[in-house]
Amino acid sequence: MQVIQTGIQGLVEIIPQVYEDNRGWFLEFYKEESFHPKGITDRFTQENLSFSKKGVVRGMHFQYPPYEQAKLVSVLKGKVLDVVIDLRKGSQTFGHTHTCLLDSEKHNLLMVPEGFAHGFAALEDSLFLYKTSNAYNREAEGGIVWNDPQLNIHWPFSDPILSEKDRNLPTLEELLRKSLISRD
């Protein structure tokens, strides 16, 4: 497998080895003994699958301590623009965003460390698979509004399909002012 550094510590894109023949293809989505030497040592405890129609934006979601989640994300069918925001306390890239096109034909994955807000835009009807390092905890749920103007995320839709919850999330600045998260 190929690991591509993103410029944000711990956030990497993974291109797995795909074995193709006249029957189709096979790949190892996750194999501990392959990931650990590459520095990906998270233990995954939950796996989630979602379907999103073209035009949907989900996010930007995170879990407050001590329920943070590292995520290994991929698309089984379709294409999404995957988006993350570094919210790690003391990080040199705090508040920085990164986007990655996840494509079921490319079979690529994104390894998102703990301490990031995460979301995506469905560019096609898409099946989205993600493994998490911690179980979801409703009381620890947090988020940042998808179109926070200070983050300057270049979403592919100006009027996406959103949940009511995602539509009403605070900005990063509002979370900082309320001391719900901290840079330092």
C-alpha positions as CSV (number, residue, x, y, z in Angstrom):
1,M,0.0,0.0,0.0
2,Q,1.0,3.6,-0.6
3,V,0.8,6.2,2.2
4,I,0.6,9.8,1.1
5,Q,1.4,12.5,3.6
6,T,-1.1,15.5,3.6
7,G,1.1,18.1,5.4
8,I,-1.0,17.7,8.6
9,Q,0.6,15.4,11.1
10,G,-1.1,12.0,11.3
11,L,-3.5,12.7,8.5
12,V,-2.7,10.4,5.6
13,E,-4.2,9.2,2.4
14,I,-3.9,5.5,1.7
15,I,-3.8,3.8,-1.7
16,P,-4.2,0.1,-1.1
17,Q,-2.8,-2.6,-3.4
18,V,-5.7,-3.8,-5.6
19,Y,-5.5,-7.3,-7.1
20,E,-7.5,-7.5,-10.4
21,D,-8.2,-10.4,-12.7
22,N,-11.0,-11.5,-15.0
23,R,-13.3,-12.1,-12.0
24,G,-13.1,-8.6,-10.6
25,W,-10.8,-7.3,-7.8
26,F,-9.7,-7.8,-4.2
27,L,-8.0,-5.5,-1.7
28,E,-7.2,-5.6,2.0
29,F,-9.2,-2.7,3.5
30,Y,-7.4,-3.0,6.8
31,K,-4.6,-5.3,8.0
32,E,-2.9,-4.4,11.3
33,E,0.4,-5.8,10.3
34,S,0.5,-3.6,7.2
35,F,-0.8,-0.5,8.9
36,H,1.4,-0.5,12.0
37,P,4.8,-0.2,10.3
38,K,3.3,2.8,8.5
39,G,2.6,4.5,11.9
40,I,-1.1,3.8,11.9
41,T,-1.6,2.0,15.2
42,D,-5.1,3.0,16.1
43,R,-7.3,0.1,17.4
44,F,-10.7,0.2,15.7
45,T,-13.7,-0.6,17.8
46,Q,-16.7,0.4,15.7
47,E,-17.5,0.3,12.0
48,N,-20.2,2.4,10.3
49,L,-21.8,2.5,6.9
50,S,-23.9,5.3,5.5
51,F,-25.6,6.0,2.2
52,S,-25.8,9.6,1.0
53,K,-27.6,10.9,-2.1
54,K,-25.8,13.2,-4.5
55,G,-25.8,16.7,-3.1
56,V,-25.7,15.7,0.6
57,V,-23.2,17.3,3.0
58,R,-22.7,15.6,6.3
59,G,-20.6,17.2,9.0
60,M,-18.5,18.7,10.4
61,H,-18.7,16.3,13.3
62,F,-16.3,15.4,16.2
63,Q,-16.4,13.9,19.7
64,Y,-15.3,15.8,22.7
65,P,-12.7,14.2,25.1
66,P,-12.4,11.5,26.3
67,Y,-14.5,10.1,23.4
68,E,-12.4,11.4,20.5
69,Q,-12.4,9.1,17.4
70,A,-9.7,8.3,14.9
71,K,-11.4,7.3,11.7
72,L,-10.4,5.2,8.7
73,V,-12.7,6.4,5.9
74,S,-13.5,5.2,2.4
75,V,-16.2,5.0,-0.2
76,L,-17.5,1.6,-1.3
77,K,-19.6,3.1,-4.1
78,G,-19.6,6.6,-5.6
79,K,-17.4,9.6,-4.9
80,V,-17.2,12.1,-2.0
81,L,-15.2,15.2,-1.2
82,D,-14.0,14.3,2.3
83,V,-13.2,17.3,4.5
84,V,-11.4,17.5,7.9
85,I,-10.5,20.3,10.3
86,D,-7.6,19.9,12.8
87,L,-8.9,20.6,16.3
88,R,-6.1,19.1,18.2
89,K,-5.1,21.2,21.2
90,G,-1.6,22.6,20.7
91,S,-1.4,21.5,17.1
92,Q,0.7,23.7,14.8
93,T,-2.1,23.2,12.2
94,F,-5.0,23.9,14.5
95,G,-8.0,25.2,12.4
96,H,-6.4,24.0,9.2
97,T,-8.6,22.1,6.8
98,H,-7.8,19.4,4.3
99,T,-9.9,17.9,1.5
100,C,-9.5,14.6,-0.2
101,L,-11.5,13.1,-3.1
102,L,-12.5,9.6,-2.1
103,D,-13.4,7.5,-5.1
104,S,-14.7,3.9,-5.1
105,E,-12.9,3.3,-8.4
106,K,-9.6,4.5,-6.9
107,H,-10.3,2.6,-3.6
108,N,-8.4,5.2,-1.6
109,L,-8.8,5.7,2.1
110,L,-8.2,8.6,4.5
111,M,-6.8,8.0,8.0
112,V,-8.1,10.8,10.2
113,P,-6.5,11.0,13.7
114,E,-8.3,11.8,16.9
115,G,-9.0,15.4,17.4
116,F,-10.4,16.3,13.9
117,A,-13.8,17.4,12.8
118,H,-14.9,15.3,9.8
119,G,-17.5,15.6,7.1
120,F,-18.1,15.0,3.4
121,A,-20.0,16.0,0.3
122,A,-21.6,13.3,-1.8
123,L,-20.6,14.0,-5.4
124,E,-22.6,10.9,-6.5
125,D,-25.0,8.6,-4.7
126,S,-22.4,7.1,-2.3
127,L,-21.8,4.3,0.2
128,F,-19.4,5.6,2.9
129,L,-17.6,3.2,5.2
130,Y,-15.6,4.2,8.3
131,K,-13.9,2.5,11.1
132,T,-13.6,4.4,14.4
133,S,-11.3,4.0,17.4
134,N,-13.9,4.8,19.9
135,A,-17.7,4.1,20.1
136,Y,-20.0,7.0,19.3
137,N,-21.2,8.9,22.5
138,R,-24.2,11.1,22.0
139,E,-23.3,13.4,25.0
140,A,-19.8,14.0,23.6
141,E,-21.0,14.9,20.2
142,G,-19.8,18.2,18.7
143,G,-19.7,19.9,15.4
144,I,-18.8,23.0,13.3
145,V,-21.2,24.4,10.7
146,W,-20.3,23.1,7.2
147,N,-20.0,26.6,5.7
148,D,-18.1,28.4,8.4
149,P,-16.8,31.4,6.4
150,Q,-13.5,31.6,8.3
151,L,-12.6,28.0,7.3
152,N,-13.0,28.8,3.6
153,I,-13.9,25.2,2.6
154,H,-14.5,25.0,-1.1
155,W,-17.6,22.8,-1.1
156,P,-19.0,21.6,-4.5
157,F,-22.5,22.7,-3.6
158,S,-23.8,26.1,-2.5
159,D,-27.2,24.7,-1.3
160,P,-26.6,21.1,-0.2
161,I,-29.0,18.7,1.3
162,L,-28.4,19.0,5.1
163,S,-29.8,17.6,8.3
164,E,-31.4,20.2,10.6
165,K,-28.6,19.4,13.2
166,D,-25.8,20.1,10.7
167,R,-27.5,23.3,9.5
168,N,-27.5,24.7,13.0
169,L,-24.0,23.9,14.2
170,P,-21.8,26.7,15.6
171,T,-18.7,28.2,13.9
172,L,-15.2,27.3,15.0
173,E,-14.9,30.9,16.5
174,E,-18.1,30.4,18.5
175,L,-16.7,27.2,20.0
176,L,-13.5,28.9,20.9
177,R,-15.3,31.9,22.5
178,K,-17.5,29.6,24.6
179,S,-14.3,27.7,25.6
180,L,-15.8,24.4,24.3
181,I,-12.5,23.8,22.5
182,S,-9.1,25.4,22.9
183,R,-6.1,26.0,20.6
184,D,-3.6,25.6,23.5
